[in-house]
Amino acid sequence: MIAEIGLAALWLAAALSVLQLVGGYLGARNEDSELAVLVRPAAVLQAVLCAVSFLALVYVFAITDLSVRLVAENSHSMKPLAFKLSGAWANHEGSMLLWIAVMAVAGGLIALIERRLPERTMMATLGTQGFVGIGFYLFILLSSNPFERLSPVPADGNGLNPLLQDMGVSFHPPTLYIGYVGLSVAFSFAMGALLTRNVTPDFARVMRPWVLASWIFLTIGITAGSYWAYYELGWGGWWFWDPVENASLMPWLAATALLHSASVLAARDALRTWTIMLGVVAFSMSMVGTFLVRSGVLTSVHAFAVDPERGSFILALLALYIGGALVLFALRANTIAEGERFSLLSREGALVVNNVGLSAILGIVLLGTLYPLLTEAFDVRVSVGPPYFNPVSAIFFLPMLVILAVGPLLRWREDSFARIRMPVLVIGAAAVAALVAVLLLTDIGFLPLLGLALAAGVAIASFMPLRSRNIRRVPLAVWGMCIAHFGVAVALFGMAADSAFQQERLVAATPGDSVEVGPWEATLAGISPVAGPNWTAMQGDIFVSYQGGEPTETFPQARSFWAPQGETSEVALVTRWNGQLYVALGNQSEDGRWQLRLWWKPFVTWIWYGGLLIALGGAMALVGRVVGDVRRRSTARREEERRAEEAELATA
Amino acid sequence: MKRLRITLWVIVLLAAGLFGLFAYQLSQPKDDFVRSAMVGQPMPEFDLEPIVESRPGLSRADLADGQPKLLNVFASWCIPCAAEAPQLEALERSGATIVAVAIRDRPEDVERFLAAYGNPFARIGRDDISEVQLAIGSSGVPETFVIDGDGVITYQHIGDIRDSDVPMLLDELRKAGG
């Protein structure tokens, strides 16, 4: 019964999205259209129905209703409750339902609270939202119905892929999806502005919180995904340039560019066309990413839920929305008036360079991800990996860091180099000092060396915009920018330090053996079998001590799951402020010794701390902007009330 | 403005090309198998020890003795290898010479496997580190290669041999000069 309620709610929501499209279209042409008054209520009701539908799915997973096919295929009665719940979205159908639910809630929110733009533009925006929504509703209802029943009902479910039975995974995909959906909202705003020829600073201000929010979620999602791959896959790396990882990186790069260009449009009424373009590109990238992951045209270590029929469906949506938006854009671009002009040495100039750099990296990642697909069409099989991605993206990334350091110091419109000479010298001195110190103390590769030096420079530079300002009166959004830029420095330091200084040992050990790796000494005390709710494991008992200090006991495991069958490596991590010891237990060799893999990874955790700082900076900026908007609105309202009162008194 | 419009139409065309590529790749049958690049190439140089007492080991020279052969890549721990055993025996009864490479295996396990499922092999080489398997471009077990009299690989069969594959393999063997 609950499943049927969920399905019915979804159909009703789909019908409302049609109303939203038609009403929005008519309303955009003529504000007084009768259907236009229904658009906002339709969006709000749709949000409620989608939320009901998603909660219904979570409920059938919570009670393990095996008569629902999706539950039988992806869950198991023995699974811990937390993983039963996360099972609701850890599969294709559930994740698409989550996608549309988040999108509907976002649409409902806009319809409920957003009143700053001309009503015609709002109608066009909500109409676009309805249009995008229809495609996804049809996709779910026709090819990925999550509520499909199963007869006969099986005795128990298939369980969840063991790699996915992890708390990190419970939150990783929804986080990324919220990010993707946020970009669909930005896309709708961009189309609304383009359709009604209303690309204004106001439009940028209205769109910005959505871009910012989705960018925060994407940042957290990518950071969490990177950490998950690091400890769960047991390879010790934190980024593999795998197509699925790239699929999440590309929308992030586009969103980062969009965020900065929207700021220019909001503050200075420049970069109009470029902002619209990025709005289209950012959403395209999230759709291309979804397509690559779901269709199986690219082989990936993440290969899951591969289905060519669904691939065709997503491709059709991709061609319809993105192709349509690009054609509309090409037809309309000359009607967007040119924005304000500015000199190259100005805040806008720096942001343009940053945008070009981000777009270039986006192009590089896109090309590298799709290149195997292209050559395969000509029967040549290649695989593109770190030897391509690392140096080629570094060519653009490193100069961008210089811009990141200097840009925020520049004034809008026009500036002179003489004015910012002092802070630039300080930043340069910090970078050179770090460079010299590292060169004297160690012997490391060129890229890590440059990375460490730039990290020092950027760290200093990120707080430079605060100099000669009254700290207590600095707006929250500016603090956000400083923190986010500082996060970039922290993450960069982690990446450079890890690649320069990490040490690895692979040994075959018997109980009693000791191994040294870097400043650590590890002693294998014993190996014993252990059992969990749906797995058994061989567990190592290993004492590790840092520089001969107090030993810590660690328990790496090689786990075997039985529903469904599979093996995972549960690594033991010992985290210190200056890095992490990574202990993985491998197989037993024929002579009875156990494979042990140990890494000492100095400052590796700073990569993810940096990612979280970037997201925190974004969150501060978001809160700052939203609170600012609310305050401005209430001031304006009070002003209006005062005027009305005065007018009343005057007439009385 | 003119330049901008041209740029935008170029982007539209690029996107259309991309969608076309996606559509083309979606419509292509996805092969789950990795075909060996060694088909049509001579066998690489190798010399494997025997793994069981009853059969000699296998080297490159044994495969270039003028007579075409089937080379079966198998392992005792591989279930489909047991499933294809009757078909290998049928091939042997039809006159095919079959040699084999045992992948990452132990002598006692191979003895047990051959006792249980039959032994149609003239020679069995011991490949503990998959060196020959990788050198001939085999990505799994079981796989069966047709080798002509000069030691050139002429055909690769991936997966277990079904009943329906037997005439086809005999045909390939005949084409290789047998």
Chai-1 contact restraints between the chains, C-beta under 6 A:
chainA,res_idxA,chainB,res_idxB,connection_type,confidence,min_distance_angstrom,max_distance_angstrom,comment,restraint_id
A,V297,B,Q25,contact,1.0,0.0,6.0,A-B,restraint_1
A,P308,B,L26,contact,1.0,0.0,6.0,A-B,restraint_2
A,G311,B,L26,contact,1.0,0.0,6.0,A-B,restraint_3
A,S312,B,L26,contact,1.0,0.0,6.0,A-B,restraint_4
A,L315,B,F22,contact,1.0,0.0,6.0,A-B,restraint_5
A,A319,B,F19,contact,1.0,0.0,6.0,A-B,restraint_6
A,L326,B,V12,contact,1.0,0.0,6.0,A-B,restraint_7
A,L326,B,A15,contact,1.0,0.0,6.0,A-B,restraint_8
A,V327,B,V12,contact,1.0,0.0,6.0,A-B,restraint_9
A,A330,B,L8,contact,1.0,0.0,6.0,A-B,restraint_10
A,A330,B,W9,contact,1.0,0.0,6.0,A-B,restraint_11
A,A330,B,V12,contact,1.0,0.0,6.0,A-B,restraint_12
A,A333,B,L4,contact,1.0,0.0,6.0,A-B,restraint_13
A,A333,B,L8,contact,1.0,0.0,6.0,A-B,restraint_14
A,N334,B,M1,contact,1.0,0.0,6.0,A-B,restraint_15
A,N334,B,R5,contact,1.0,0.0,6.0,A-B,restraint_16
A,L373,B,Q25,contact,1.0,0.0,6.0,A-B,restraint_17
